[in-house]
Amino acid sequence: MPLPEDEQGFEDRRDAGRRLAAKLAEHAGEPQLLVLALPRGGVPVAYEVAEALAAPLDVFLVRKLGVPGHEELAMGAIASGGIRVLNDDVIEALRLNEDAISAVAAREWRTLRERELSYRGERSRPRVQGCTVILVDDGLATGATMRAAVQALNEDHPKRLIAAVPVAPPETCEAIRREVDEIVCALTPPAFYGVGRWYQDFVQTTDDEVRELLRRAILRERPQCELPAPHSPSNHAT
């Protein structure tokens, strides 16, 4: 469906990344700057941001913990670095016990670790503590995945945390704004209708594309933040 002239979207995720990078230009060359992408769709966007800002790029994985039998309803999330965030309201309302939560979490941990190994190989995660982190996705709808990632990243104490997306509804941007130091939403159309509407090409990003873009980013040899000593998974209620 053609877009109105005053609501033009993006050709594809790479175009979205370049246009998003222009709105983040003040951070170009900033020391201890790190761009993290939410796979898979956030990676092509974040690649262009990292390229423009001369920053290292890596991925930050989040897996939703769906309620057993109602998997579309999130009772929490897990994220890279051994973080588990729980939604106490949902858990209490449905009287979910720790055994049920742990069973779902164990399954999602396996998937997350497999994905991390697939994308990163044996490379260690970059350090977040003390860094300015720009967390990038290809767009927000409800913002649930971004919110889980923000909560998890804050446990690693970044110097500043910036959420950046090409497109999102105004109310979602405002909700996320309360949880980060800065948010950049390139487009905030009141009539949203979903992230894909704002892209001419919104074909799904593949695992191979993610690996290739990360490989290219590594070859740029940007200074990386090193990860502190690993810690065991911890629980954090929201």
Secondary structure as UniProt FT lines:
FT   HELIX           5..7
FT   HELIX           13..23
FT   HELIX           25..27
FT   TURN            28..29
FT   TURN            31..32
FT   STRAND          33..37
FT   TURN            39..41
FT   HELIX           42..53
FT   STRAND          57..59
FT   STRAND          62..67
FT   TURN            68..69
FT   STRAND          70..79
FT   TURN            80..82
FT   STRAND          83..86
FT   HELIX           88..94
FT   HELIX           98..120
FT   TURN            121..122
FT   STRAND          132..136
FT   HELIX           144..154
FT   TURN            155..156
FT   STRAND          160..167
FT   HELIX           170..177
FT   TURN            178..179
FT   STRAND          182..187
FT   HELIX           195..198
FT   HELIX           207..219
FT   TURN            220..221
FT   STRAND          234..237
//
